[in-house]
């Protein structure tokens, strides 16, 4: 008797998201900063190259979310999947640092599109238990994230990064095949081809609603702070551990695997807690946990201590991000939800791009330890400010469960 496994649209979306993020994460963690340094780039400039792909997200995420509201999620996801499948092979052609910038910009298109559109697709499908469903999708992508650093670390041989990018390409092609099988209905305010003209008129109102909604902007800003810290750690911790303490790439990869593993396994539970007890307290607690971990991260070089602190940072990351996407979905309107998720992703990308650049500048004048301590302090202060601000009920614009 044959057992036929049927992949629902939600499971297929989780699978494709996990493969896509596995591919993109392996391209940068821990490979990217080590690859940049292997080309003789000074530490102060590493952050600017590393941020190239994230800067694309600032520009692309919002229009990608809006476009998916108009033409459907599947078509836009297919465009992202094409980039996931082709970009990794371009790394094999790089011979100068500016080549790497160009490839990172192209590769950044994929994650910039995937993030808001996939989240909007999940939010469309589930109104009850939305926080938990979004958390399950995010955990699927985090499985890709936690496998990627370990696999990538094993595939680095000295200054030879070729095998990493071949593996990236294979995973990207598999993601394209998975996304090509996606079939799901998309929530839209109108139907048929005439919808485009009506959407163009209505989107002025929707974007005005989003950018005048203090709750959406504040929540997006707090996610930017979270990813500011994540970008700093992702870019400069590998360099610090490799050049200061001599840790090999595979051990550095395990550290990031533990971080994302902690986030992946705790995120559904955090999403469930946010559905039950409210998004705001979870976001503040998560930022505080991450701030503590970042502040003391470099006080010890002991590998066991680093593993524990990376796990704590991952738990904080999961606690924040399980609630931010759900909170924005709660406060947005269904016909403009893709745009709202695009705003969230764009502002998040501002934080993630700024993190490596600011940290690189700081490292020119202060130590790694002091830089990471300042990042942790920023997270703790932001947690307190967010909790106070979001208690002012007029910020919400009357939408969603936020307390």
ROVO-226986 format. One record per residue (C-alpha): x, z, y; residue number from 1. Coordinates in Angstrom, 1 decimal, padded with zeros to 4 digits. Layout:
[[X, Z, Y], NUM];
...
This chain:
[[000.0, 000.0, 000.0], 1];
[[001.4, -001.0, 003.4], 2];
[[001.4, 001.3, 006.3], 3];
[[001.0, -000.5, 009.5], 4];
[[002.2, 001.3, 012.6], 5];
[[000.1, 000.4, 015.7], 6];
[[001.7, 000.9, 019.0], 7];
[[-000.8, 001.8, 021.7], 8];
[[-000.1, 000.5, 025.2], 9];
[[001.0, 004.0, 026.2], 10];
[[003.5, 004.3, 023.3], 11];
[[004.8, 000.8, 023.9], 12];
[[005.3, 001.6, 027.6], 13];
[[007.2, 004.8, 026.6], 14];
[[009.4, 002.8, 024.2], 15];
[[010.2, 000.1, 026.7], 16];
[[010.9, 002.7, 029.4], 17];
[[013.2, 004.6, 027.1], 18];
[[015.2, 001.5, 026.1], 19];
[[015.4, 000.3, 029.7], 20];
[[016.6, 003.6, 031.0], 21];
[[019.1, 003.9, 028.1], 22];
[[020.6, 000.6, 029.2], 23];
[[020.8, 001.4, 032.9], 24];
[[022.1, 004.9, 032.4], 25];
[[024.8, 003.9, 030.0], 26];
[[026.0, 001.5, 032.7], 27];
[[026.7, 004.3, 035.1], 28];
[[027.0, 007.7, 033.4], 29];
[[029.9, 008.5, 032.9], 30];
[[031.2, 005.0, 033.0], 31];
[[030.6, 003.9, 036.6], 32];
[[032.7, 006.5, 038.5], 33];
[[035.5, 006.1, 035.9], 34];
[[035.2, 002.3, 036.1], 35];
[[035.4, 002.5, 039.9], 36];
[[038.5, 004.7, 039.8], 37];
[[040.2, 002.5, 037.3], 38];
[[040.2, -000.2, 040.0], 39];
[[042.1, 002.0, 042.3], 40];
[[039.2, 002.9, 044.7], 41];
[[039.8, 006.2, 046.6], 42];
[[037.5, 009.1, 045.9], 43];
[[036.0, 009.0, 049.4], 44];
[[034.7, 005.5, 048.7], 45];
[[033.4, 006.0, 045.2], 46];
[[030.1, 007.3, 046.4], 47];
[[029.4, 004.2, 048.5], 48];
[[029.9, 001.8, 045.6], 49];
[[027.9, 004.1, 043.2], 50];
[[025.0, 004.2, 045.7], 51];
[[024.7, 000.4, 045.9], 52];
[[022.0, 000.1, 043.2], 53];
[[020.1, 003.1, 044.5], 54];
[[019.9, 001.6, 048.0], 55];
[[018.1, -001.3, 046.5], 56];
[[015.4, 001.1, 045.4], 57];
[[014.8, 002.2, 048.9], 58];
[[013.8, -001.3, 049.9], 59];
[[012.2, -002.5, 046.7], 60];
[[010.2, 000.4, 045.2], 61];
[[007.3, 000.4, 047.8], 62];
[[006.7, -003.4, 047.8], 63];
[[007.0, -003.4, 044.0], 64];
[[004.3, -000.7, 043.7], 65];
[[002.1, -002.6, 046.1], 66];
[[002.6, -005.9, 044.4], 67];
[[001.5, -004.3, 041.1], 68];
[[-001.7, -003.2, 042.7], 69];
[[-002.4, -006.8, 043.6], 70];
[[-001.2, -008.9, 040.6], 71];
[[-001.3, -006.3, 037.9], 72];
[[001.3, -003.9, 036.4], 73];
[[002.4, -006.0, 033.5], 74];
[[003.6, -009.0, 035.5], 75];
[[005.8, -006.8, 037.7], 76];
[[007.1, -004.9, 034.7], 77];
[[008.2, -008.2, 033.1], 78];
[[010.2, -009.0, 036.2], 79];
[[012.0, -005.7, 036.0], 80];
[[012.6, -006.2, 032.2], 81];
[[014.3, -009.6, 032.9], 82];
[[016.8, -007.9, 035.1], 83];
[[017.4, -005.1, 032.5], 84];
[[018.2, -007.8, 030.0], 85];
[[020.6, -009.9, 032.1], 86];
[[022.4, -007.5, 034.5], 87];
[[024.6, -005.7, 031.9], 88];
[[026.4, -008.9, 030.8], 89];
[[027.5, -009.5, 034.4], 90];
[[029.7, -006.4, 034.3], 91];
[[031.9, -008.4, 031.8], 92];
[[032.8, -010.8, 034.6], 93];
[[033.9, -008.1, 037.2], 94];
[[037.5, -008.4, 038.4], 95];
[[037.2, -006.8, 041.9], 96];
[[035.4, -003.8, 043.5], 97];
[[033.1, -006.1, 045.6], 98];
[[032.0, -007.8, 042.3], 99];
[[030.8, -004.4, 041.1], 100];
[[028.8, -003.8, 044.3], 101];
[[027.0, -007.2, 043.8], 102];
[[026.2, -006.5, 040.2], 103];
[[025.0, -003.0, 041.0], 104];
[[022.7, -004.3, 043.6], 105];
[[021.2, -006.8, 041.1], 106];
[[020.9, -004.1, 038.4], 107];
[[019.3, -001.7, 040.9], 108];
[[016.3, -004.1, 041.2], 109];
[[015.2, -003.2, 037.6], 110];
[[015.0, 000.5, 038.0], 111];
[[013.5, 000.2, 041.5], 112];
[[010.6, -001.8, 040.1], 113];
[[010.2, 000.0, 036.8], 114];
[[009.9, 003.5, 038.2], 115];
[[006.8, 003.4, 040.5], 116];
[[005.0, 000.6, 038.5], 117];
[[005.2, 002.3, 035.1], 118];
[[004.1, 005.7, 036.6], 119];
[[001.2, 004.0, 038.3], 120];
[[000.2, 002.4, 035.0], 121];
[[000.1, 005.8, 033.3], 122];
[[-001.8, 007.4, 036.2], 123];
[[-004.4, 004.5, 036.1], 124];
[[-005.1, 005.2, 032.4], 125];
[[-005.3, 009.0, 032.5], 126];
[[-007.2, 011.0, 035.1], 127];
[[-007.6, 014.1, 032.9], 128];
[[-004.3, 015.7, 031.9], 129];
[[-002.4, 013.2, 034.1], 130];
[[000.5, 015.5, 034.7], 131];
[[001.1, 015.9, 031.0], 132];
[[000.9, 012.2, 030.3], 133];
[[003.3, 011.3, 033.1], 134];
[[005.6, 014.0, 031.8], 135];
[[005.5, 012.4, 028.3], 136];
[[006.4, 009.0, 029.7], 137];
[[009.2, 010.6, 031.7], 138];
[[010.4, 012.4, 028.6], 139];
[[010.6, 009.0, 026.8], 140];
[[012.8, 007.7, 029.6], 141];
[[014.8, 010.9, 029.5], 142];
[[015.5, 010.3, 025.8], 143];
[[017.2, 007.1, 026.9], 144];
[[019.0, 009.0, 029.5], 145];
[[020.3, 011.7, 027.2], 146];
[[021.5, 009.3, 024.5], 147];
[[023.2, 007.1, 027.1], 148];
[[026.0, 009.4, 028.3], 149];
[[027.1, 010.3, 024.8], 150];
[[027.0, 006.7, 023.5], 151];
[[028.7, 005.5, 026.7], 152];
[[031.4, 008.1, 026.4], 153];
[[032.2, 007.0, 022.9], 154];
[[032.4, 003.4, 023.9], 155];
[[035.1, 003.9, 026.6], 156];
[[038.6, 003.2, 025.4], 157];
[[041.0, 003.9, 028.2], 158];
[[040.3, 001.5, 031.0], 159];
[[038.3, -000.9, 028.7], 160];
[[034.6, -000.7, 029.5], 161];
[[033.6, -004.0, 027.8], 162];
[[031.8, -002.4, 024.8], 163];
[[029.6, -000.3, 027.0], 164];
[[028.2, -003.3, 028.8], 165];
[[027.7, -005.3, 025.6], 166];
[[025.6, -002.3, 024.3], 167];
[[023.8, -002.1, 027.6], 168];
[[022.8, -005.8, 027.3], 169];
[[021.5, -005.4, 023.8], 170];
[[019.3, -002.4, 024.9], 171];
[[018.1, -004.4, 027.9], 172];
[[017.0, -007.4, 025.7], 173];
[[015.1, -005.0, 023.4], 174];
[[013.3, -003.5, 026.5], 175];
[[012.3, -007.0, 027.6], 176];
[[010.8, -007.7, 024.1], 177];
[[008.9, -004.4, 024.2], 178];
[[007.5, -005.0, 027.7], 179];
[[006.5, -008.5, 026.8], 180];
[[004.0, -007.1, 024.2], 181];
[[002.3, -004.8, 026.7], 182];
[[-001.4, -005.2, 027.1], 183];
[[-003.4, -002.8, 029.3], 184];
[[-006.1, -002.9, 031.9], 185];
[[-005.0, -002.3, 035.5], 186];
[[-007.1, -000.3, 038.0], 187];
[[-007.7, -002.5, 041.0], 188];
[[-010.1, -002.3, 043.9], 189];
[[-011.2, -006.0, 043.4], 190];
[[-010.9, -008.7, 040.8], 191];
[[-010.1, -012.4, 040.5], 192];
[[-007.8, -014.5, 042.7], 193];
[[-009.8, -013.8, 045.9], 194];
[[-008.6, -010.2, 045.5], 195];
[[-005.3, -011.1, 047.0], 196];
[[-006.6, -011.8, 050.5], 197];
[[-008.8, -008.6, 050.4], 198];
[[-005.8, -006.6, 049.3], 199];
[[-003.7, -007.8, 052.1], 200];
[[-006.2, -006.6, 054.6], 201];
[[-006.8, -003.3, 052.9], 202];
[[-003.1, -002.5, 052.4], 203];
[[-002.6, -001.9, 056.1], 204];
[[-005.1, 000.9, 055.7], 205];
[[-003.6, 002.2, 052.5], 206];
[[000.0, 002.3, 053.8], 207];
[[-001.2, 004.0, 057.0], 208];
[[-003.0, 006.6, 054.8], 209];
[[000.2, 007.2, 052.8], 210];
[[002.5, 007.5, 055.7], 211];
[[000.2, 009.8, 057.6], 212];
[[-000.4, 012.0, 054.6], 213];
[[002.0, 014.9, 055.1], 214];
[[001.6, 016.1, 051.5], 215];
[[002.7, 012.8, 050.0], 216];
[[005.7, 012.6, 052.4], 217];
[[006.7, 016.2, 051.8], 218];
[[006.5, 015.9, 048.1], 219];
[[008.5, 012.7, 048.2], 220];
[[011.1, 014.4, 050.4], 221];
[[011.5, 017.2, 048.0], 222];
[[012.2, 014.8, 045.1], 223];
[[014.8, 013.2, 047.4], 224];
[[016.5, 016.5, 047.6], 225];
[[016.5, 016.9, 043.8], 226];
[[018.0, 013.5, 043.4], 227];
[[020.5, 014.0, 046.2], 228];
[[022.0, 016.8, 044.1], 229];
[[021.7, 014.7, 040.9], 230];
[[023.5, 011.8, 042.5], 231];
[[026.3, 014.1, 043.6], 232];
[[026.7, 015.5, 040.2], 233];
[[026.4, 012.2, 038.3], 234];
[[029.1, 010.5, 040.5], 235];
[[031.7, 013.2, 041.1], 236];
[[031.5, 015.6, 038.2], 237];
[[033.0, 013.0, 035.8], 238];
[[035.9, 012.3, 038.2], 239];
[[036.5, 016.1, 038.7], 240];
[[036.5, 016.9, 035.1], 241];
[[038.6, 013.9, 034.1], 242];
[[041.2, 014.1, 036.8], 243];
[[041.5, 017.8, 037.4], 244];
[[041.0, 019.2, 033.9], 245];
[[041.7, 016.3, 031.7], 246];
[[038.4, 016.1, 029.9], 247];
[[038.0, 012.8, 028.0], 248];
[[035.0, 010.5, 028.6], 249];
[[033.2, 011.5, 025.4], 250];
[[033.2, 015.2, 026.3], 251];
[[031.9, 014.4, 029.8], 252];
[[029.2, 012.3, 028.3], 253];
[[028.1, 015.2, 026.1], 254];
[[027.7, 017.4, 029.2], 255];
[[025.3, 014.9, 030.7], 256];
[[023.5, 014.4, 027.4], 257];
[[022.9, 018.2, 027.3], 258];
[[021.5, 018.1, 030.8], 259];
[[019.1, 015.3, 030.1], 260];
[[018.2, 016.7, 026.7], 261];
[[017.2, 020.0, 028.3], 262];
[[015.1, 018.0, 030.8], 263];
[[013.5, 015.8, 028.2], 264];
[[012.3, 018.5, 025.9], 265];
[[011.1, 020.8, 028.7], 266];
[[009.3, 018.3, 030.8], 267];
[[006.0, 017.9, 028.9], 268];
[[005.7, 021.7, 028.9], 269];
[[006.4, 021.8, 032.6], 270];
[[003.8, 019.0, 033.2], 271];
[[001.2, 021.0, 031.2], 272];
[[002.0, 024.1, 033.3], 273];
[[001.6, 022.2, 036.5], 274];
[[-001.8, 020.9, 035.3], 275];
[[-002.8, 024.5, 034.6], 276];
[[-001.2, 026.6, 037.4], 277];
[[-000.5, 024.0, 040.1], 278];
[[002.3, 021.7, 041.2], 279];
[[003.8, 023.5, 044.1], 280];
[[005.1, 026.7, 042.5], 281];
[[006.7, 024.7, 039.7], 282];
[[008.4, 022.4, 042.2], 283];
[[009.9, 025.3, 044.1], 284];
[[011.0, 027.2, 041.0], 285];
[[012.7, 024.0, 039.6], 286];
[[014.6, 023.4, 042.8], 287];
[[015.8, 027.0, 042.9], 288];
[[017.0, 026.7, 039.2], 289];
[[018.9, 023.5, 040.0], 290];
[[020.4, 025.0, 043.2], 291];
[[021.8, 028.0, 041.3], 292];
[[023.4, 025.7, 038.6], 293];
[[024.9, 023.4, 041.2], 294];
[[026.3, 026.2, 043.3], 295];
[[028.3, 027.8, 040.5], 296];
[[029.0, 024.7, 038.4], 297];
[[032.7, 024.3, 039.3], 298];
[[033.6, 028.0, 039.3], 299];
[[034.5, 027.7, 035.6], 300];
[[036.3, 025.0, 033.6], 301];
[[035.3, 026.6, 030.3], 302];
[[033.4, 023.9, 028.4], 303];
[[030.7, 026.3, 027.0], 304];
[[029.9, 027.5, 030.5], 305];
[[029.6, 024.0, 031.7], 306];
[[027.2, 023.1, 028.9], 307];
[[025.0, 026.1, 029.8], 308];
[[025.0, 025.2, 033.5], 309];
[[024.2, 021.6, 032.8], 310];
[[021.3, 022.6, 030.7], 311];
[[020.0, 024.9, 033.5], 312];
[[020.3, 022.0, 036.0], 313];
[[018.3, 019.8, 033.5], 314];
[[015.6, 022.4, 033.2], 315];
[[015.3, 022.6, 037.0], 316];
[[015.2, 018.7, 037.2], 317];
[[012.4, 018.6, 034.6], 318];
[[010.4, 021.3, 036.4], 319];
[[010.5, 019.5, 039.7], 320];
[[009.9, 015.9, 038.5], 321];
[[007.1, 016.8, 036.1], 322];
[[005.1, 017.9, 039.1], 323];
[[006.1, 015.6, 042.0], 324];
[[004.8, 012.4, 040.5], 325];
[[001.6, 014.1, 039.4], 326];
[[001.1, 015.7, 042.8], 327];
[[001.5, 012.4, 044.6], 328];
[[-001.0, 010.8, 042.2], 329];
[[-003.4, 013.6, 042.9], 330];
[[-003.2, 013.1, 046.6], 331];
[[-003.3, 009.3, 046.6], 332];
[[-006.3, 007.0, 046.4], 333];
[[-006.7, 004.9, 043.3], 334];
[[-006.6, 001.5, 045.1], 335];
[[-003.3, 002.4, 046.7], 336];
[[-001.7, 004.5, 044.0], 337];
[[001.0, 001.9, 043.2], 338];
[[002.0, 002.0, 046.9], 339];
[[002.0, 005.8, 046.9], 340];
[[004.3, 005.8, 043.8], 341];
[[006.5, 003.3, 045.6], 342];
[[006.8, 005.6, 048.6], 343];
[[007.8, 008.4, 046.2], 344];
[[010.5, 006.2, 044.5], 345];
[[011.8, 004.8, 047.8], 346];
[[012.2, 008.3, 049.4], 347];
[[013.7, 009.6, 046.1], 348];
[[016.2, 006.7, 046.2], 349];
[[017.2, 007.6, 049.8], 350];
[[018.2, 011.0, 048.4], 351];
[[020.0, 009.7, 045.4], 352];
[[021.9, 007.1, 047.5], 353];
[[022.8, 009.6, 050.2], 354];
[[024.1, 012.2, 047.7], 355];
[[027.2, 010.4, 046.5], 356];
[[028.0, 009.0, 050.0], 357];
[[027.7, 012.4, 051.7], 358];
[[029.6, 014.1, 048.9], 359];
[[032.4, 011.5, 049.1], 360];
[[032.8, 012.2, 052.8], 361];
[[032.8, 015.9, 052.3], 362];
[[035.4, 015.7, 049.6], 363];
[[037.7, 014.1, 052.2], 364];
[[037.8, 017.4, 054.0], 365];
[[036.7, 020.2, 051.6], 366];
[[037.1, 021.0, 047.9], 367];
[[034.9, 020.0, 045.0], 368];
[[033.8, 023.6, 044.6], 369];
[[032.6, 024.0, 048.2], 370];
[[030.9, 020.6, 048.2], 371];
[[028.8, 021.5, 045.1], 372];
[[028.1, 025.0, 046.5], 373];
[[026.6, 023.4, 049.7], 374];
[[024.5, 021.1, 047.5], 375];
[[023.1, 024.1, 045.7], 376];
[[022.4, 025.8, 049.0], 377];
[[020.5, 022.8, 050.2], 378];
[[018.3, 022.8, 047.1], 379];
[[017.5, 026.5, 047.4], 380];
[[016.6, 026.2, 051.1], 381];
[[014.4, 023.2, 050.4], 382];
[[012.5, 025.1, 047.8], 383];
[[011.6, 027.8, 050.2], 384];
[[010.7, 025.4, 053.0], 385];
[[008.5, 023.3, 050.6], 386];
[[006.6, 026.3, 049.4], 387];
[[005.8, 027.4, 053.0], 388];
[[004.9, 024.0, 054.3], 389];
[[002.6, 023.0, 051.4], 390];
[[000.5, 026.2, 051.8], 391];
[[-000.8, 024.8, 055.1], 392];
[[-003.9, 023.1, 053.7], 393];
[[-004.2, 020.5, 056.4], 394];
[[-001.1, 018.8, 055.1], 395];
[[-002.9, 017.6, 052.0], 396];
[[-005.4, 015.4, 053.7], 397];
[[-008.1, 016.8, 051.4], 398];
[[-006.9, 015.2, 048.2], 399];
[[-006.0, 016.5, 044.8], 400];
[[-005.2, 019.8, 043.1], 401];
[[-002.0, 021.0, 044.8], 402];
[[-001.9, 024.7, 044.8], 403];
